[in-house]
Amino acid sequence: MLLDNFPPAEIIAAAPDALALALGEHVSAPHPLASALAERPLSGLAEACSRLAQRPGTPVRAQYYTTHHFDTAFAAGVQALVTRRFTAQAEHRRFCGELVLRDYKPADFPEFDMPDELSVTGELNEFGYQFVGEENSEKVIERLENVRLNTFGRLLYISRQMVKNDDIGLVANIIGGLGNAGARTEARLLYQGLNLNPVMLDGERVFVPGKNIIDGPLDETNLSAGMTMMRRFQTPVGNPADLSARHLVVAAELELPALKLTHQLGLNITVTATPLLPAQRWFLFSDPEQHAACVTLKLAGSTTAVMIERATSFKDDSHVLRARADLGARIMGRMGAVRGGE
């Protein structure tokens, strides 16, 4: 038994790595005791916390749930699982860029009328310049208004019996689902915006007939028209955007036809299907590395989308985890986005 050979503090320090190993995660440079503790990670951690909380010289055994050590180690141990499940579920992030916000306040993100090409400059000639951020220095073409992060969360209670029995498989299924839930929430925010087709600063909606709308089903002809439209879309100063279509996002019933179409044509286009779009609706998006038509929002300094934290329960002696997610997703503008469907 580990407690007979090692102090409780060492076992508690090994618990996050042990839990991650028991949940099937890869841990680089794990704690030396992690492998042994992974055989019974929950009950072993509980016993170490009880031993650490026991007052010297008293025969009364302390309960593990009266200390913060179990909560903290447990939350740290399951974080990798939740992050992995979020990443696997968040297929919408394939075609999204990332926008970092400093806080939770609403913010505006304008698109400026700025040159999108470089001018020829002689060896001793003065370089042309343009101020950014000064009043009246740029003409605002489009604007994302009231862009903000929203906080989502859930409490999860884990009973003492589950800890005592080391039901690690059940824990994996329950806690891993928090990652899936966070990804589905972010996807819902994004697709709600796409379906809403918001109004931009110029008074027109994001998707406008003649600019980036194809009124027709998903077939070779309409897909070609969408790709051409994305190439010829004019930038704010009138130059062709010359963007390549790299992502085809379709309603659920179009998944197989879309996969067959891109395969038969040999196109370098990734297909993403979702049940959150109207029937027969499809979108073309550019590569976010080239131009991000859609973005997910991130709080500055955060390292993961869904954070698992310790929480306090005043109801009973159950262990409580809190899943917290600061999420947001928006379409940025017209460039790099084409909507199709009847």
Secondary structure, 3 states (H helix, E strand, C coil): CHHHHCCHHHHHHHHHHHHHHHCCCCCCCCCCCHHHHCCCHHHHHHHHHHHHHCCCCCCCCCCHHHCHHHHHHHHHHHHHHHHHHHHHHCHHHHHEEEEEECCCCCEEEEEECCCCCCCCCCCCCCCCCCCCCCCCCCCEEEEEEEECCEEEEEEEEECHHHHHCCCHHHHHHHHHHHHHHHHHHHHHHHHHHHHHCCECCCCCECCCCCCCEECCCCCHHHHHHHHHHHHHCECCCCCECCCCEEEEEEEHHHHHHHHHHHHHHCCCCEEEEECCCCCCCEEEEECCCCCCCEEEEEECCCCCCEEEEECCCCCCCCEEEEEEEEECEEECCCCCEEEECC
